[in-house]
Amino acid sequence: MRTIATTFMAAKPPPSKFFKMEYEAVIGLEVHVQLDTRSKMFTRVGTGFGQPPNTLTDPVVLGLPGALPVMNREAIEKSIKVGLL
């Protein structure tokens, strides 16, 4: 069974008589999403548009030494649901 990736990789253009180039085009896709959660991805700090500057922070958001991030369970569940669509 051939997958789509091996089908595209197997199709190489014929060599040129002027230049000998051994390049293969690899195209990737990067997707960014914004989940509708009550808090940020790696902290318990809430999210809010239009809030005063520097009010939705904590040691994790500020990147202080010793502050360890914990992933938001709601964001993980919503990410899995989007991936299963």
C-alpha positions in Angstrom: 0.0 0.0 0.0 1.5 3.4 -1.0 0.7 6.4 1.0 0.2 9.9 -0.4 3.6 11.0 1.0 5.5 8.2 -0.7 3.6 8.8 -3.9 4.8 12.5 -4.0 8.3 11.6 -2.9 8.6 8.9 -5.6 7.8 11.4 -8.4 11.1 13.2 -9.1 11.7 15.4 -12.2 14.1 14.2 -14.8 17.7 15.5 -14.5 18.6 18.7 -16.4 21.3 18.5 -19.0 22.7 21.9 -17.9 22.6 21.7 -14.1 22.8 18.7 -11.9 20.8 19.6 -8.8 19.7 17.0 -6.3 17.0 18.9 -4.5 13.6 17.6 -3.4 10.7 20.0 -2.6 9.2 19.4 0.8 6.1 21.3 1.7 4.7 21.5 5.2 1.6 23.0 6.8 1.5 24.8 10.1 -1.9 25.5 11.7 -2.6 28.0 14.5 -5.9 28.0 16.3 -7.4 30.1 19.1 -9.5 28.0 21.5 -12.3 29.6 23.5 -11.1 28.8 27.0 -11.4 30.7 30.2 -7.7 30.6 31.0 -4.4 30.6 29.1 -2.8 27.4 27.8 0.0 27.0 30.4 -1.3 28.9 33.4 -4.5 29.5 35.4 -4.5 33.2 34.6 -7.7 34.2 32.9 -8.0 35.6 29.4 -9.6 38.9 28.6 -9.6 41.4 25.8 -9.3 45.1 26.7 -8.0 44.5 30.2 -5.4 46.9 31.6 -1.8 46.1 30.8 0.1 43.6 33.0 -3.0 42.5 34.9 -3.4 39.0 33.5 0.0 37.7 34.6 1.5 35.3 37.1 5.1 33.9 37.6 4.6 31.4 34.7 3.4 34.1 32.3 6.3 36.4 33.3 8.8 33.5 32.8 10.3 33.8 36.3 12.9 31.2 37.4 11.4 28.2 39.1 7.9 28.7 37.7 6.7 25.5 36.0 3.9 25.6 33.5 1.0 23.2 33.7 -1.2 22.6 30.6 -4.8 23.7 30.6 -7.0 20.6 30.6 -9.9 22.4 28.9 -7.6 23.5 26.0 -6.3 19.9 25.6 -9.8 18.5 25.4 -10.9 21.1 22.9 -7.7 20.6 20.8 -8.4 16.9 20.6 -12.0 17.5 19.6 -10.9 19.9 16.8 -8.4 17.2 15.6 -11.1 14.6 15.4 -13.4 16.7 13.1 
